[in-house]
Amino acid sequence: MQDTAPPTTTGPGVAAPYTPTDRTVPTRAKERASYDRELVHSILDAAYLCHLGFVRDGAPVVLPTLFGRVGERLYVHGSTGSRPLRTAQATDPGLPVCLTVTHVDALVLARSAFHHSLNYRSVVVHGTAVTVTDPEERRIALDAIVDQAVPGRSRDARPADAKELAATAVIRLDLDEVSAKVRTGGPNDEPEDLALPHWTGIVPLTRGYAQPVPADDLDPSIGVPDYLRAL
């Protein structure tokens, strides 16, 4: 997804990293944390499902939902009756949230149960979600959410009409307080376990797409579009 505005830079063509905060510095495996802007964007752009966390009636709530990135902003949409979206609109300055995205790249199988792990790429975003009311920004946000899942799809679908827009709320979360965390490589076994007779290594995981299945009522003359073939 292309940025709509350039981020702060440290020099020609070099994007400044995000600034670490108390909430974005991990207490464990600090060496895996990164604040590199391009890395964060790449992890976000490879996903379309996020988990949105907030507090409701004094208790934590985490919801899986679709999202879209436009530059240094993330957008989430839902029904106008949705509790987090209504809270974001009713609360000044907005709804404190934590949004996460995770990719699992491999299972890491060690000789000991303790050292089993995952190779992963993740992003955690802290901030205040605010309701988007500007019609043009809402249009950009909704297109971005569609294209986050299937790039190019928003240009090949009917846009929301007035009734649908009235039933849809959009919230925005700026990428200010952000961190990435990545694990790569094989198991980290203890030296005394190296002679144990247990298989050890990694099991890579890949995301794939099967052949698109047309709807029963699709006109047979409409073929699979190029943007789906590109997946």
N, C-alpha and C positions, 0 to 999 in steps of 0.2 A: 504494500500500500504506500503510495507516495505521500510525503509530508506536504502540508499546505503552507508551512512557514518554517524557515531554517532555525535550528536550535542555536543556542549560544555556542560560540566557537572559541577555541584557544589559539587559532591561527587559520591560515587559508585552508579550507576544506577539512578542518579537524574539529569534530564536535566535542564540546566540553563534557566531561563525565558528570553524572548526578552527584550531588553533595551528600555524603553519608550523614545519617542522623542516629540518635539513640535507638529509634525504632527500626532502622534498616541495617544496623550492624549485628550480625548473628552472634549468639553466645557460644555456638559450637561450629567447628570447621570454618573459621573466619577466612582461611585461605581460599575457600571456594566462592566467596562473595565477590561480586563485581558491580561497579557503578558505571561501566562503559555504556554510553548511550546507544551505540550501534548494536551491541550485544543485546541489550534490553529490547530494542525495537525488533531485532531478528527473532527473538523468542516469542514476543507478542504476535508478530505477523505470521508465524507458523501455526498459530492456534486460532480457534474461533469460539471455544468454550472457556469461560472463566468461572471462578467462584467468588461471589460477592458476600462479604461478611459485614455485619452491623449488629447493633444492640437494639432489641425490641422488648419493651416492658422489663428492662433490667436483665434480660437473658440474651446470650449470643445466638445469632441466626446466620447460617451460611447457605446461600442459594446458588445452584449452578445456572448459568445463563449465557446467552450469546453476547458478544461485544464487538466493537469495531474501533480501530485506531485511526485517527486523523492527526498527523503531526505529533504534537505533545499532549494530545487529549485522547481519552478513552470514552466511548459512549456505550451505554446500556439502555435497552428499551423494555417496555412492558406495558401491561394494562394500567390505565389511569386509576384503577382500583387496587393496584398492588401496594402492599404496606410500605416497602422501602421507598417506592417512587412517590407515594403520597407524603411520607415523612420528609423526604428531601425537599418537597415543595413547601411544606408547612413549617419547617425548621429554619431559623436564621442563624448562621449563613447557609446551612445545608445539613446533610446527613454525614456524620463521620463514618467512614467505611474502610475496609481493607479488601483489596481485590488481588486474587492470585491466579497465575497461569502456570501449568506444569506439563512438561513432556517427559515421558519415561523412555529412555533410549536402550536400556539393557537391564536384565537381571544379573546381579553380581553374586555368584555362589562361592562362598569361601569354605575352607575346611572346617571352620567352627561356625556354629549357629550365630554367635555374637557378631561376627564380621560379615554376615550376609548384608547386601546393600542393593542399591539401584544406581545406575548411571542416569542422570536426569539433567534437565535445564528448567529453571523456574524463575519467575518474576513475582515480586511482592510489591504492591503499590498501596501506600497509605495516603489518606487525604479526605477532603470533604466533597461529597457528591452534590451537585446543584442541578436543579431542573432547567432544562433548555426550553426557552419560550420563543426565541427568534425563529420565524418560519423557515428562513433559508438555512440556518444552522441545523434545524430539525431535519430538513431534507437531506443535507449532507450526511448527518449522523445516521439516518435510516439506510441510506444507500451504502454507507461504510459498513454497517452491520451485515447487510446482505452480501457485500463483496468480500468481507472478511472470511466468510465460509466458502464462497465460490466466486473467485475474482471474475468480474465481468457480468455477473448475473443481474445486477441492478439495471443494466441497460437492456436486458432481455426479459423484463417483467413489467406489468402494469404498476405504476407508482400508486401509493396509497391515495384514496380519495378523501374528501373532506370528512366524511363520517368515520372512516378508519383512522384518520389523523386525530380526530377528536377523542377517540378511544385509546390512543397511544400516548404514553408519556416517555420522555427521554431524559436521562440524567447524564451529566458530564463529570469526569474525574480527570483533573490535570495531572500530568506526569511530573511531579515535583519531588516527592519523597519516595524514592524507588530504589530497589536493589535486585540484582540477579544472583543466582546461585547455581553452580554447575559442578557435577561430578563426572569424571571420565576415568578410564583405566580399569584395571583388574582388581582382584581381591587384595585386601591388606591383611594377610594371615600373620599370626605370631610365628617367630622363628622356630619355636619348639613344636609347632603344628605342621611344619613343612613335610615331615616324613609320614604323616597320617595317610591311610589308603582311601581317601575320599576324593571324588572328582571335584575339580575346582576350575573356575573360569567365568566367562560371561555368556549370557544368552541374549543376543541382540534382538530388539523389537523394532519393527518397521510399521509405518502407517500406510495403508494402501486403499485403493478404490476399486470396486468391482465394476463390471459393465453397467452403465445406467439402464434402469428398467422404466420404460415409458408407462404413463398412466393409461388405464384402460380406454379412456375417452380421448386420447391424443390423436389428432389427425395423422394418419400414416405418412402423409407427405412431408411432415416436419421431422427432419433428421436430428441426430445428436449434435448440438452446437459445438463449435471449436473450443470454447472455453471449458466445456466439460471434457472433451478429448484431452485437453492439456493437463487435466488432473492425473 
